[in-house]
């Protein structure tokens, strides 16, 4: 006889809505739910396990009397405010996953004698933006015109990422939860987030975004690290939320990528937005925004440009496939620096394979082949 398990209706409805489903639509895909809610039937253990996987919820949560009160662990800023303030479950689970990696890594670095990073929270919002930008450039060993010398957006992103990882910041480029391609993270839900830590700061960039937008998000997250403030953001229209920290970090990012001094010199030669974006390796929207800041265009011109830009094919042309190479994709999703420390800990017998599999989301032969490809 199959064991049936009584589940409260409020838990079932909460689990479905938590996963972002409409109850009516979900019941068509998962027909058992209607019978469970009406009391006609009770779920079997196997059915309930399948249901928990479908809604991406720990099985134990379904056995409670009341829904678990879940708090998003970092501030999340939205450019456009509307009535629905829910955070995507896919974003939520990704933040928790990276927090787990960060917790292990931070402890590992402390135990192995690493010093705390000296730039975390070095400045505040009362400090001069150009001074902060100068300090970031100095730490990364970048000239103010570094992007002008590079041949493409993609090369600029890779170059900047390498510089960032060299100073101890861990980068993740992904557009799904872990390796689950059935759980995408939409750009309009989250362009990125940053988890500040004195030993192991993590930045997450949504790799479904255009390359030039990813570069700006990287710069924005650097500003958060230099302020010592964790945060996530949807960053619609590449504009900040109506929040002092977001506005400040956006100004730091804009100055870091397109300095006022350099742009002023360049617009004496041309004010063509496409040409300027190509030179600075940023989105045309960023250039338009900087021209607005310098009062070279007005707000109406900026928003008109933005609307035309997103309808064009230019953004699609920026976006190029990585070719589907498994090892390259995984290195981007995990971050090369993070993978190195996992590999090192395993080699030193300071991390069990079981825990290494959990931290990376790679199991058995896949894990070993991946590490061999990178480090052999």
Protein Blocks (a to p, Z undefined) as FASTA:
>chain_A
ZZdddddfklmmmmmmmnopafklmmmmmmmlmmmmnomaccdfklmmmmmmmnopafkl
mmpmbdcddddfbdcddfbdcfblcdcfklmmmmmmmmmmmmmmmmmmmmnopacdfkgo
kbcfkbcfklmmmmmmmmnopafklmmmpcbfklmmmmmmmmmmmnopacdddfbehjam
klccdfklogbdcdddfklccddddfkbcfklmmmmmmmmmmmmmnopacddekighiac
ddfklmmmmmmmmmmmmcfklmmmmmmmpccfklmmmmnopafklmmmmmmmnopacfkl
mmmmmmmmmmmmklmmmpccehlpaklmmmmmnopmlmmmmmmmmmnopacfklmmmmno
pahjlmmmmmmmmmZZ
